[in-house]
């Protein structure tokens, strides 16, 4: 199975080969500030991710362990890249085709914004 996605202006496109694992919704302060709310993403092996328009991808080193990728032209949130792992998180909002997966859990709910409640019945992890 091949999944396709892009940023808002299509300067950056990507394909992911293979089944997508379950989705996590991260409510940590960094993800909320980077995405504008919480960030839903799917972790895929780097070998399964092909990116076109890499010159348009900007990287922000948000901690010693993580960098965040975004389109330098339109600002779309695209990637969450833990530098010491062999996978990359891809923002669910960037997919152009059906994903065939579902949200499975909420993480870092201890840092969630005070302006919303999580009421979908999915597992909620403090960290």
HUKAMO-V898594 format. One record per backbone hydrogen bond with DSSP energy under -0.5 kcal/mol. NH is the residue of the N-H (numbers start at 1). CO is the residue of the C=O. If there is no record, write none. Layout:
# HUKAMO-V898594
((NH	CO) (NH	CO))
This chain:
# HUKAMO-V898594
((3	16) (5	14) (6	94) (7	12) (10	7) (13	52) (14	5) (15	50) (16	3) (17	48) (18	1) (23	102) (24	41) (25	105) (26	24) (26	39) (27	25) (27	107) (32	28) (33	29) (34	30) (35	31) (36	32) (39	26) (40	38) (41	24) (41	39) (42	90) (44	42) (44	88) (46	86) (48	45) (49	45) (49	46) (50	15) (50	48) (52	13) (56	53) (57	54) (58	56) (58	70) (60	68) (61	59) (62	60) (62	66) (63	66) (67	81) (68	60) (69	79) (70	58) (71	76) (72	56) (75	71) (78	69) (79	69) (80	89) (81	67) (82	80) (83	65) (83	81) (84	65) (85	82) (88	44) (89	80) (90	42) (91	78) (92	40) (94	91) (95	92) (96	4) (97	4) (104	23) (105	23) (106	123) (107	25) (109	125) (110	126) (111	108) (112	109) (116	113) (119	117) (123	104) (125	106))
